[in-house]
């Protein structure tokens, strides 16, 4: 299929291609672009309303009610018709403020309350270019990919760059600009000087958050993100005076207004500088959407201005059920549903609702160095009281968001974040701000030393309370027993540690699928991938056994397992007792078939190299760099090893890759003119072509490969000359390294691409319907959390008896349960290069969640029963999607869906879904205690 299309055209055509051609073309472009996205790439916003129409025309439909991890470009509507009318053009006008036009010099300003998946979809640049060439229109809304997250290894599209208010003093001019938070302070200086017509040496720029000088911004290489600059904050541009006391301004207006004279400069989008950082965290341009198809309140003049004081909460003109307290929504400020859902669950926790609606000022701890000088507690209490006030319209939580971003910069801006991570920060931050302990005593915990668990647990808890005493501890903190056993001396260590919430794994099975690429050393077969099922807590011997059965291993062969990183062998997995848990899902494994009977063997590692160009100081140079997957063969040291031996072994290993010897399908793939016989293989190290008769399959002269042996000193020895010369190998060496340098001409003779794409151990893809339909009990998740497991090697335990770090086994037991039990379902998993979401349905109890049998403290005769009263939901994929909260108003005994500003009643049967993320349980009290609470007038 041709991918040629006319770019820059108007609406309605794609060069005569059929809808099916268009669909396949767009899908292929999108999948390729998403897989190779990196920091600095450009993505484009396109209205959800129009993209749905486009998908209909393309015979594939975006379905916002489907949350199974598929890209929106993969949803096929089998009932679609190729005869549907094509759109007349792209029209993004509903995403931008009135008055913004395509012809404007500045980038149009988009609405502050847009939600990904509901209002817009992000398209890779290649997809946008293709659609724009077919349909035209606009305006074009380009955004850059930036690094984000605590470790700055995750990728996200910066849909909302920083909007800053520049205040020039003493003149009083001000201007609003858009600038990426990844831009430098130096770029901000340059932009300010351009806008106000100043010289760089004339100005000082201050972080003017809250109309106060916080810090002089003079580190020009520091990013605005690192400087903790927040959305909609003020930046003071201070003009320095010369010796005569007059402002040094190149062209100041003679008619100055008193106060602020607005400079008529439209908002300008400043893009971040391109970076060479690679992807080290997943990100996808396919975004989920809200489950409830409720239209969000649009941007209106009722929204608070950027200069609104911290103590004022803006409201919108759309009301919820204001007659009943506790039914007030939160305005989505732009991807802040993660915050709104967590806040609603906390403010509807009865103990917190009662506490923060009363006078708690005496418990605010402003001296705690671990806290936020009490400001977070004050901001949260203020927000809670407004949400519980009767007759309120939806609250815009800008002051709280601003305060949160000030103390937790990882939640700044308007990108999507993890609701559970925010919840953990809020609980910990509120605890420190409200800690009743002003001076924390130093207490050294004693080892159990055989004492009764009850005595040790009470001692640990008393020590914890002596340093940590707050409403958060009273309500949310429990205690678990941790038992470590040394695998060598059997030393047992028992500790009792507090917990704020339980993070439960979603492990429905005890097995794991692993993909390994198998190579032969005798040239008998092409490389092949094998996917086998092994025990999750298995050992390397289990993996080798499963591979041996799967790849038709001969009786005289064995498998050599290796981990490959950066085109080199990182390590051989020789110990059969190595735990499979040390092998991550994004690792790359290779298995090599080698003869069993090789005496006194040494392993030859064949490393492939090719020339790559590098540019430094305006000079371009070429150097040999490793690529593809190494090959391995076994050599006996009994007889002398010559350079000719290495040549023959290497040619044998590479023989399946020769185009002349390849299957016809591979020959057809590269074209018959490229196919040659094995006698035509290669050039020597001096690039002189070996004479051969093309019509004869056997060459008169044996071909020589450009091989370099790395000796013990690190020097390279040319193996293409001196065939009879022996190679000296140290008796202590277990392997030798040989480089094969692939020239461009040599590459044309072999299918080396078969070695290039080594698959990951496990590639996360869309969850199958079968997997989604299999129920997983919350009790099963809890049992997996409490199951005894060996520590990972990165978290080895120092055994006080052995005086060594050991891979001890660890067992957790619940000991003391809190009044409110928060349970986090670990749906999101992270690895070095990606992250993924599990869509597993967890069958959790709404009533009578019985934990009695899971509590190790058998002296407690009280039944441990809990009832669900709130939960957060996540719909869609990683880095995107939408959060909502289901909350039960206890005084009404009725469930409601809190979807940002919209609140609607739901049936209890709707509470359970595969979107459940964080569950809030409250201890069931006896009838007598419940009666006493109601009579006291407490919020229940």
Secondary structure by P-SEA (a helix, b strand, c coil): ccccccccccccccccccaaaaaaaaaaaaaaaaaaccccbbbbbccaaaaaaaaaaacccccccccccccccccccccccccccccccccccccccccccccccccccccccccccccbbbbcaaaaaaaaaccccccbbbbbbbbbcccccccccccccbbbbbbbcccbbbbbbbbbccccaaaaaaaaaaaacccccccccccccccccccccccccccccccccccbbbbbbbbbbcccccccccccccccccccccccccbbbbbcccccccccbbbbcccccccccccccccccccccccccccbbbbccccccccccccccccccccaaaaaaaaaaaaaaaaaaaaaaccccccccccccccccaaaaaaaaaaaaaaaccccccccaaaaaaaaaaccccccccccccaaaaaaaaaaaaaaaaccccbbbbbbbbccccccaaaaaaaaaaaaaacccccccccccbbbbbbbbbcccbbbbbbbbcccccccccccccbbbbbbbbbbccccccbbbbbbbccccccaaaaaaaaaacccccccbbbbbbbbccccccccccccccccccccccbbbbbbbbbcccccbbbbbbbbbbbbbbbcccbbbbbbbbccbbbbbbbbccccccaaaaaaaaaaaacccccccccaaaaaaacccccccccccccccccccccccccccccccccccbbbbbccccccccccccccbbbbbbccccbbbbbbbbcaaaaaaccccccccccccccccccccccccbbbbaaaaaaaaaccccccccccccccccccccbbbbbbbbcccccbbbbbcccccccccbbbbbcccccccccccccccccccccccccbbbbbccbbbbcccccbbbbbbbbbcccccbbbbbcccbbbbbcccccccccccbbbbbccccaaaaaaaaaacccc
